[in-house]
């Protein structure tokens, strides 16, 4: 019974990390797009 909650906890951590990574990627995309727009202008 101890292994199940631990696995669930680990899964939650990886999910949160994944979400944070996704948010960071989106921010990077926005930044690169903004930089590209500035350079084209």
C-alpha positions in Angstrom: 0.0 0.0 0.0 2.9 2.4 0.5 4.1 2.1 -3.1 0.9 3.3 -4.6 0.6 6.8 -3.0 4.4 7.2 -3.6 4.0 6.4 -7.3 1.0 8.8 -7.5 3.0 11.5 -5.7 5.9 11.0 -8.2 3.5 11.1 -11.1 2.1 14.4 -9.8 5.6 15.9 -9.6 6.4 14.8 -13.1 3.1 16.3 -14.3 3.9 19.6 -12.6 7.4 19.7 -14.0 6.0 18.9 -17.5 3.5 21.7 -17.1 6.2 24.2 -16.1 8.3 23.1 -19.0 5.4 23.6 -21.4 4.8 27.1 -20.0 8.5 27.9 -20.3 8.5 26.7 -23.9 5.5 28.9 -24.7 7.2 31.9 -23.1 10.3 31.2 -25.2 8.3 30.9 -28.3 6.6 34.3 -27.6 10.0 35.8 -26.9 11.6 34.5 -30.1 8.5 35.6 -32.1 8.8 39.1 -30.6 12.5 39.2 -31.4 11.9 38.1 -35.0 9.1 40.7 -35.4 11.5 43.4 -34.2 14.3 42.3 -36.5 11.9 42.2 -39.5 10.6 45.6 -38.7 
